[in-house]
């Protein structure tokens, strides 16, 4: 069994998990194939159940898997055979190549507090970066990584690269 964590760390991990889940849900809604959407949302529901644990170790592992799953979802979203799906289901796919103009996504989920960015490269690798600030008044958002490294005022940052 995982060890119990302090409440502040649990809140930060929960907030970071919720940030990643929002992005995953948006990508899942953009999937054209109904079975892909079903599998996506069932997996996200299962991850939510695991994340309810009071163990910080479990929460960290769930968050790492979700970061990996975001990469899988993004690859699936980008490489959907939309023409084939339109023929199979006799519908115009809501997902359009126009939605994929950029391989980079970034969003402030709560300005100055939590940030999430994702970049997909042509070789199939993806970088996911997320940060949650303990104290948004410290201004870490203005200084970027330099402030993160030197100030130590973040509770949790994560950068993941997978090929």
C-alpha positions as CSV (number, residue, x, y, z in Angstrom):
1,X,0.0,0.0,0.0
2,X,1.1,3.5,-0.7
3,X,1.9,5.9,2.1
4,X,-0.3,8.7,3.2
5,X,0.6,12.2,2.1
6,X,0.2,15.6,3.5
7,X,-3.1,17.4,2.5
8,X,-1.3,20.2,0.6
9,X,0.6,17.7,-1.6
10,X,-2.6,15.8,-2.3
11,X,-4.4,19.0,-3.3
12,X,-1.6,19.9,-5.7
13,X,-1.6,16.4,-7.3
14,X,-5.4,16.5,-7.5
15,X,-5.4,19.9,-9.2
16,X,-2.7,18.7,-11.7
17,X,-4.7,15.6,-12.4
18,X,-7.8,17.7,-13.1
19,X,-5.8,19.9,-15.5
20,X,-4.6,16.8,-17.4
21,X,-8.2,15.4,-17.4
22,X,-9.6,18.5,-19.0
23,X,-7.2,18.3,-21.9
24,X,-7.8,14.5,-22.2
25,X,-11.6,15.1,-22.3
26,X,-11.2,17.8,-25.0
27,X,-9.1,15.5,-27.1
28,X,-11.5,12.6,-26.5
29,X,-14.5,14.6,-27.7
30,X,-12.6,15.3,-30.9
31,X,-12.2,11.7,-31.8
32,X,-14.3,10.8,-34.8
33,X,-14.8,7.1,-34.2
34,X,-17.5,6.2,-31.6
35,X,-15.5,3.2,-30.3
36,X,-12.4,5.4,-29.8
37,X,-14.5,7.9,-27.8
38,X,-16.0,5.1,-25.7
39,X,-12.6,3.6,-24.9
40,X,-11.2,7.0,-24.1
41,X,-13.9,8.0,-21.7
42,X,-14.0,4.6,-20.0
43,X,-10.2,4.8,-19.4
44,X,-10.5,8.4,-18.1
45,X,-13.3,7.2,-15.7
46,X,-11.1,4.4,-14.5
47,X,-8.2,6.8,-13.9
48,X,-10.5,9.1,-11.9
49,X,-11.3,6.1,-9.6
50,X,-7.7,5.3,-9.1
51,X,-6.9,9.0,-8.4
52,X,-9.4,9.0,-5.5
53,X,-6.8,7.1,-3.4
54,X,-5.3,9.0,-0.4
55,X,-1.9,7.7,-1.3
56,X,0.4,10.2,-2.9
57,X,2.4,7.4,-4.6
58,X,-0.8,6.2,-6.3
59,X,-1.7,9.7,-7.3
60,X,1.8,10.2,-8.8
61,X,1.6,7.0,-10.8
62,X,-1.9,7.8,-12.1
63,X,-0.7,11.3,-13.2
64,X,2.3,9.7,-15.0
65,X,0.0,7.3,-16.8
66,X,-2.4,10.1,-17.7
67,X,0.5,12.1,-19.2
68,X,1.4,9.1,-21.3
69,X,-2.3,8.5,-22.2
70,X,-2.5,12.2,-23.4
71,X,0.3,11.4,-25.9
72,X,-1.7,8.3,-27.1
73,X,-4.9,10.4,-27.5
74,X,-3.1,13.2,-29.3
75,X,-1.5,10.7,-31.8
76,X,-4.9,9.1,-32.3
77,X,-6.5,12.5,-32.9
78,X,-3.9,13.5,-35.4
79,X,-3.8,10.3,-37.4
80,X,-7.6,9.6,-37.6
81,X,-8.6,8.3,-41.1
82,X,-11.4,10.8,-41.3
83,X,-12.4,10.0,-44.9
84,X,-12.8,6.3,-44.0
85,X,-14.8,7.1,-40.9
86,X,-17.1,9.4,-43.0
87,X,-17.8,6.5,-45.4
88,X,-18.3,4.0,-42.5
89,X,-20.7,6.1,-40.5
90,X,-22.3,8.2,-43.4
91,X,-21.6,11.4,-41.5
92,X,-19.4,14.4,-41.7
93,X,-16.8,14.1,-39.0
94,X,-16.8,17.0,-36.6
95,X,-13.0,16.5,-36.3
96,X,-11.4,18.3,-39.2
97,X,-7.8,18.7,-40.3
98,X,-8.3,22.4,-39.8
99,X,-8.5,21.7,-36.0
100,X,-5.0,20.3,-36.2
101,X,-3.2,23.4,-37.5
102,X,-0.8,23.3,-34.6
103,X,1.0,20.5,-32.9
104,X,1.4,22.7,-29.8
105,X,-1.3,23.2,-27.2
106,X,-1.0,25.3,-24.0
107,X,-3.4,26.6,-21.5
108,X,-3.6,28.4,-18.2
109,X,-6.2,26.5,-16.3
110,X,-6.2,29.0,-13.5
111,X,-4.1,32.0,-14.4
112,X,-0.9,32.2,-12.5
113,X,-1.6,28.9,-10.6
114,X,-1.7,26.0,-13.0
115,X,-0.3,25.7,-16.6
116,X,-0.3,22.8,-19.1
117,X,1.5,22.6,-22.4
118,X,1.9,19.8,-24.9
119,X,3.9,19.6,-28.2
120,X,3.8,16.8,-30.7
121,X,6.8,16.3,-33.1
122,X,6.8,14.7,-36.6
123,X,8.9,11.8,-35.3
124,X,6.0,10.8,-33.0
125,X,7.5,12.1,-29.8
126,X,5.5,14.3,-27.5
127,X,6.5,16.6,-24.7
128,X,3.9,17.3,-21.9
129,X,4.7,20.0,-19.4
130,X,2.5,20.9,-16.4
131,X,3.1,23.2,-13.4
132,X,1.1,24.1,-10.4
133,X,2.2,27.0,-8.1
134,X,1.9,26.9,-4.4
135,X,1.7,30.7,-4.3
136,X,0.7,32.5,-7.5
137,X,1.7,35.9,-5.9
138,X,5.4,34.9,-6.3
139,X,5.1,35.6,-10.0
140,X,6.7,32.4,-11.3
141,X,4.6,32.7,-14.4
142,X,6.5,35.8,-15.6
143,X,10.0,34.2,-15.2
144,X,9.3,30.8,-16.6
145,X,11.6,27.9,-15.9
146,X,14.3,30.0,-14.5
147,X,12.1,31.1,-11.6
148,X,10.8,27.5,-11.2
149,X,14.3,26.1,-10.8
150,X,15.8,28.9,-8.6
151,X,12.7,29.9,-6.6
152,X,11.5,26.5,-5.5
153,X,8.0,28.0,-5.2
154,X,6.2,25.2,-7.1
155,X,4.8,22.2,-5.6
156,X,4.8,20.0,-8.7
157,X,6.2,20.4,-12.2
158,X,6.5,17.7,-14.8
159,X,8.0,17.4,-18.2
160,X,7.6,14.2,-20.1
161,X,9.1,13.2,-23.4
162,X,8.3,9.9,-25.1
163,X,9.4,8.6,-28.5
